[in-house]
Amino acid sequence: MTSQKLMFTSESVTEGHPDKICDQVSDAVLDACLEQDPRSRVACETAVKTGYVMLLGEITTNSQFNYDELVRQVVNDIGYDSSEKGFDGNSCGVLVAIAKQSGDIAMGVDKALEAKSGEMTEAEVESVGAGDQGMMFGYACNETDTLMPLPIYLAHKLSRKQSELRKSGAIKWLRPDAKSQVTIEYSQGKPVRIDTVLISTQHAPEVSQ
């Protein structure tokens, strides 16, 4: 960001956004597996459509829990607990298509390569292999007190405020799905002004656009 002038936009969504619903359901499945079996291997994907949640993937675990109940709890906790809101965790369809990890993948991750080749003992590498699951990361900067870039910092604050106002009942017509975007003008790599702020939110039908 060293050019004379640059507009940089970041986006943030609330917990009711479809992407976030999927994240929270998959996270809940992972947490439930690890709670009972820390050695669980979880590759869980979630897809949602109005009134429908699908769990897909491969999971190897000794944990036992009810996927259907877990999904409904997450959806209800988000705030989708009535058909009037476009989604109801109590009555939505839940499809669970979870299988054990395939043999080909398990063969690659049951033991670390070093243990297989004899370069290290199993005790040294704890016999832990690795699959192709990745962790994504960003970067820190000194633009804010949280060390996050200013555009995403402000977008997240707006999304959190929308969620706070909805949950507290301060604005009763708000619904769980919302998105915020903030565009910052940078000059010589430094943020100099806010150019655009956009907030789009799901709302009760009686509220006009």
C-alpha positions, 0 to 999 in steps of 0.5 A: 500500500505505498501508492499515492492513493488507494481505496481498501474495502473490508467486509464483516458478516454477523452470525446469521449470515449463511457463511457464518451459520455453516462455520458455527455448525462445523465448529460445534461438530468439531468441539463436540468431537474433541470434547470426548475424544481429543484424537478425533480427526474431523473434516466436516463441511456444512451447507445451508439453504432456507429451511435446510442444513446439510452436514457432509464429510469424513470424521474419525472419532470415538465421540458419541453425540446427536448431530441433529440435536447439535445442529438445531441448537446452533441454529436456535442459538444464532436467533433463527427460532421462528419461520417468521425469521426465514429459518427455524431451528426447531423445524428445519430439515437436517441431513447428516452425510458423515462417514469415517475417514477414507482408507487412503487418507487414513493411511497417510495420517495415521502415522507420521512419515518419519515414523513410517521411514524409521527416521524417528521413533513413534514416541518421538513424533507421537505417531501423528500424521498430517492431512491436507487441511489448512489453517488460514492466517492474516497479518498484524499491523499498528493501525488499531489497538487490536493490531488488525487493519483498520477496514476489517476492524471497523467492519467487525465493530459494526457487525458486532453492534448490529448483533448486540442491538438485535439480541438486547431487543433495542431494535426489535425488527432486526434479524440475524443476517447482516453484513457491513463494509467499510472502505478506507482511503490510504495514502502512502500506505497510511489510512487517511479517511473513511470513504464509504460505510455500508450496512445491510441487514435482514429485518422484519417484513413490516419494516420498509427498505 
